[in-house]
Amino acid sequence: MDNPMNDFEYERRFFCRQMPDELDDGDAPTLIIQSYYVHADNYALRIRLQSNSVRIPVDADTDPMAVLSEYRDSFTQAFVTIKGPSVGGTRYEAEREIDPHIVGELIRRGGVPIIKNRFSAWLGEDGWSIDVFGGDNAPLIVAEAERSSPVTNLVIPNFCITEITDQARFSNDGLAAHPFSQWSEAFDRQLAVEGTHFEQVFGRNRHE
C-alpha cells in the first residue's frame, strides 16, 4: 500500500527573468506537455507527457498540440496527478504513472494544454527545476526548489527575482485558467511598485 505521507510536495517557487546559460548543460531538457481537466480554486486534475529526447525552443508561437503531433512517439513517460491547494509551500499531490499513448489521446480530446521545457540543476544544497514556458504562458520562467520535507533555510540563486510560492496564479493549474500572457504587464507594473519579496516564514533566506 502506498504511504499517504508521500502524497505531499514541499517546494518554494520563484519568478525569473531568464534561464541562466550556465545551467544548460547541452542535453535535451525535459519537454513537458500537460493538460488540466480541473483547474479551479487551486484544486487540479492533471495529465502529463514527458520526453527527454526532444530539444526544441519554446516561445509565444509554440503550439502544444502541434508539438504533440510532431513528436508523439518521443513522449515515453506519462502521469496522472491530483493536487490540492498550496499552503505555506506544502501541497497535497498524488501522482501515478500511466500509459503515454492513452495520455496523448486524452490531451488531444480535452482539457487546457500547457507546454514547457524543464531544466534541472544542482545548486548548492538543493536540486532545482527551471521551467521555461511556451504558448500562452511565454515568456514565463519559474524556478523551483523541492524537498521531501519543508523547504527551510534555502540558498536562493541570484537569478530568482521574487518569491511566488503561495501565489496560485503562478501554479500550473492557475496558468491553465489564466495564462501569463493575459496579466504579465500588470504583474510587471506591480513588481515595479512593490519591489521584490522573499518569504520570511521558512527559516533564514540566504542569497547567492
C-alpha positions, 0 to 999 in steps of 0.5 A: 500500500502506498504511504499517504505521507508521500502524497505531499510536495514541499517546494518554494517557487520563484519568478525569473527573468531568464534561464541562466546559460550556465545551467544548460548543460547541452542535453535535451531538457525535459519537454513537458506537455500537460493538460488540466481537466480541473483547474479551479480554486487551486484544486487540479486534475492533471495529465502529463507527457514527458520526453527527454529526447526532444530539444526544441525552443519554446516561445509565444508561437509554440503550439502544444498540440502541434508539438504533440503531433510532431513528436508523439512517439518521443513522449515515453513517460506519462502521469496522472496527478491530483493536487490540492491547494498550496499552503505555506509551500506544502501541497497535497499531490498524488501522482501515478504513472500511466500509459503515454499513448492513452495520455496523448489521446486524452490531451488531444480530446480535452482539457487546457494544454500547457507546454514547457521545457524543464531544466534541472540543476544542482545548486548548492544544497538543493536540486532545482527545476527551471521551467521555461514556458511556451504558448500562452504562458511565454515568456514565463520562467519559474524556478523551483526548489523541492524537498521531501520535507519543508523547504527551510533555510534555502540558498536562493540563486541570484537569478530568482527575482521574487518569491511566488510560492503561495501565489496560485496564479503562478501554479500550473493549474492557475496558468491553465485558467489564466495564462501569463500572457493575459496579466504579465504587464500588470504583474510587471507594473506591480513588481515595479511598485512593490519591489521584490519579496522573499518569504520570511516564514521558512527559516533564514533566506540566504542569497547567492 
